[in-house]
């Protein structure tokens, strides 16, 4: 999943960037033309973000 980020400030920055990316993708979706694959991609992005948050949380413990 990339390089290990142990610095708390870098972790927060990474999460903010990923969340911003998710929001940008969400803004581009047109409800009338959205395909199931688009929804699956959004769900996967959120799952990945949640996993990364858990990884960061566990590095603090």
N, CA and C of each residue as an Amber inpcrd file, in Angstrom:
protein
   183
   0.8080000  -1.1990000   0.0000000   0.0000000   0.0000000   0.0000000
   0.8480000   1.2590000   0.0000000   2.0770000   1.1730000  -0.3230000
   2.9280000   2.3430000  -0.3640000   3.8650000   2.4020000   0.8150000
   4.4870000   3.5530000   0.9610000   5.4500000   3.7560000   2.0430000
   4.7500000   3.8720000   3.3860000   5.4320000   3.4190000   4.4290000
   4.9180000   3.5050000   5.7920000   5.0150000   4.9470000   6.2680000
   3.9040000   5.4690000   6.7620000   3.8670000   6.8320000   7.2840000
   3.6870000   6.7390000   8.7920000   4.6920000   7.1660000   9.5500000
   4.6050000   7.0630000  11.0030000   4.4260000   8.4140000  11.6800000
   4.7250000   9.4800000  10.9920000   4.5860000  10.8210000  11.5420000
   3.0960000  11.2010000  11.5760000   2.5660000  11.5590000  12.7600000
   1.1270000  11.8770000  12.8730000   0.6690000  12.9990000  11.9360000
   1.4860000  14.0130000  11.7380000   1.1110000  15.1060000  10.8430000
   1.0050000  14.6190000   9.4040000   1.9280000  13.7480000   8.9990000
   1.8730000  13.1890000   7.6500000   0.6680000  12.2700000   7.4940000
   0.3220000  11.5530000   8.5570000  -0.8420000  10.6740000   8.5120000
  -2.1110000  11.4920000   8.2940000  -2.2570000  12.5700000   9.0340000
  -3.4380000  13.4250000   8.8960000  -3.4730000  14.0400000   7.4970000
  -2.3410000  14.4800000   7.0320000  -2.2670000  15.0600000   5.6920000
  -2.6610000  14.0370000   4.6280000  -2.1710000  12.8170000   4.7630000
  -2.5140000  11.7490000   3.8280000  -4.0260000  11.5100000   3.8300000
  -4.6130000  11.4030000   5.0140000  -6.0470000  11.1490000   5.1200000
  -6.8620000  12.3010000   4.5250000  -6.4380000  13.5170000   4.7700000
  -7.1250000  14.6810000   4.1990000  -7.0660000  14.6510000   2.6740000
  -5.8980000  14.3310000   2.1380000  -5.7410000  14.2640000   0.6850000
  -6.6350000  13.1850000   0.0810000  -6.6690000  12.0270000   0.7210000
  -7.5030000  10.9300000   0.2170000  -8.9900000  11.2730000   0.3090000
  -9.3850000  11.9280000   1.3950000 -10.7770000  12.3290000   1.5430000
 -11.1370000  13.3810000   0.4940000 -10.2490000  14.3040000   0.2500000
 -10.4800000  15.3200000  -0.7800000 -10.6340000  14.6640000  -2.1480000
  -9.8150000  13.6640000  -2.4300000  -9.9120000  12.9420000  -3.6930000
 -11.2850000  12.2660000  -3.8060000 -11.7320000  11.6460000  -2.7220000
 -13.0410000  10.9980000  -2.7070000 -14.1400000  12.0160000  -2.9980000
 -14.0760000  13.1750000  -2.3370000 -15.0970000  14.2010000  -2.5270000
 -15.1110000  14.7300000  -3.9570000 -13.9440000  14.8440000  -4.5680000
 -13.8680000  15.2930000  -5.9490000 -14.5170000  14.2750000  -6.8870000
 -14.2660000  13.0070000  -6.6570000 -14.8940000  11.9630000  -7.4680000
 -16.4060000  11.9930000  -7.2600000 -16.8280000  12.1340000  -6.0270000
 -18.2530000  12.1820000  -5.7030000 -18.9390000  13.3540000  -6.4090000
 -18.2720000  14.4930000  -6.4550000 -18.8360000  15.6750000  -7.1150000
 -19.0070000  15.4870000  -8.6200000 -18.2050000  14.6450000  -9.2190000
 -18.2810000  14.4660000 -10.6750000 -19.3470000  13.4620000 -11.1000000
 -19.9060000  12.7530000 -10.1610000 -20.8850000  11.7190000 -10.5000000
 -22.2450000  12.3450000 -10.7890000 -22.8090000  11.9360000 -11.9200000
 -24.1530000  12.3640000 -12.2980000 -25.1330000  11.2650000 -11.9160000
 -26.0800000  11.5470000 -11.0250000 -27.0050000  10.5010000 -10.5660000
 -27.7570000   9.7900000 -11.6960000 -28.0850000  10.5150000 -12.7460000
 -28.8570000   9.9250000 -13.8390000 -28.0550000   8.9060000 -14.6580000
 -26.7490000   9.0610000 -14.6670000 -25.9220000   8.2080000 -15.5260000
 -24.9540000   7.3210000 -14.7560000 -25.0590000   7.3200000 -13.4390000
 -24.1270000   6.5580000 -12.6100000 -24.3340000   5.0630000 -12.7970000
 -23.2490000   4.3540000 -13.0180000 -23.2590000   2.9070000 -13.1770000
 -22.9240000   2.2500000 -11.8400000 -23.2560000   0.9970000 -11.7240000
 -22.9500000   0.2360000 -10.5170000 -21.4460000   0.2300000 -10.2450000
 -20.6320000   0.1890000 -11.2870000 -19.1770000   0.1950000 -11.1290000
 -18.7020000   1.4850000 -10.4590000 -19.3830000   2.5960000 -10.7610000
 -19.0260000   3.8730000 -10.1360000 -19.2830000   3.8240000  -8.6310000
 -20.4180000   3.2780000  -8.2500000 -20.7580000   3.1440000  -6.8370000
 -19.7810000   2.1990000  -6.1470000 -19.4540000   1.0990000  -6.8200000
 -18.4800000   0.1530000  -6.2620000 -17.1260000   0.8210000  -6.0450000
 -16.7380000   1.6780000  -6.9740000 -15.4550000   2.3760000  -6.8490000
 -15.4780000   3.3150000  -5.6400000 -16.5770000   4.0180000  -5.4310000
 -16.6990000   4.8950000  -4.2630000 -16.6380000   4.0960000  -2.9650000
 -17.3240000   2.9820000  -2.9400000 -17.2980000   2.1230000  -1.7520000
 -15.8870000   1.6260000  -1.4830000 -15.1720000   1.2400000  -2.5340000
 -13.8030000   0.7700000  -2.3780000 -12.8940000   1.8830000  -1.8540000
 -13.1000000   3.1040000  -2.3460000 -12.3090000   4.2310000  -1.8650000
 -12.5400000   4.4520000  -0.3670000 -13.7880000   4.3580000   0.0690000
 -14.0900000   4.5310000   1.4890000 -13.5200000   3.3860000   2.3210000
 -13.6090000   2.1670000   1.8050000 -13.0240000   1.0220000   2.5120000
 -11.5110000   1.1910000   2.6620000 -10.8570000   1.6520000   1.5990000
  -9.4120000   1.8690000   1.6490000  -9.0520000   2.9540000   2.6640000
  -9.8560000   4.0120000   2.6890000  -9.6220000   5.0940000   3.6400000
  -9.8180000   4.6160000   5.0770000 -10.8440000   3.8270000   5.2980000
 -11.0830000   3.2770000   6.6300000  -9.9380000   2.3610000   7.0600000
  -9.4610000   1.5370000   6.1510000  -8.3420000   0.6460000   6.4570000
  -7.0990000   1.4470000   6.8360000  -6.8220000   2.4850000   6.0800000
  -5.6430000   3.3100000   6.3570000  -5.7860000   4.0120000   7.7070000
  -6.9930000   4.4770000   8.0320000  -7.2160000   5.1070000   9.3340000
  -6.9500000   4.1170000  10.4590000  -7.3940000   2.8960000  10.3050000
  -7.1540000   1.8650000  11.3230000  -5.6670000   1.5660000  11.4530000
  -4.9640000   1.5150000  10.3200000  -3.5230000   1.2790000  10.3610000
  -2.8130000   2.3990000  11.1120000  -3.2050000   3.6360000  10.8410000
  -2.5850000   4.7760000  11.5290000  -2.9140000   4.7320000  13.0130000
  -4.1490000   4.4010000  13.3350000  -4.5670000   4.3080000  14.7370000
  -3.7400000   3.2640000  15.4790000  -3.5050000   2.1300000  14.8550000
  -2.7490000   1.0440000  15.4850000  -1.2730000   1.3620000  15.6360000
  -0.7270000   2.2610000  14.8340000   0.6870000   2.6140000  14.9830000
   0.9100000   3.4890000  16.2180000  -0.1480000   4.1360000  16.6920000
  -0.0440000   4.9910000  17.8790000  -0.1100000   4.1850000  19.1680000
  -0.6690000   2.9940000  19.0960000  -0.8490000   2.1910000  20.2990000
   0.3660000   1.3720000  20.6340000
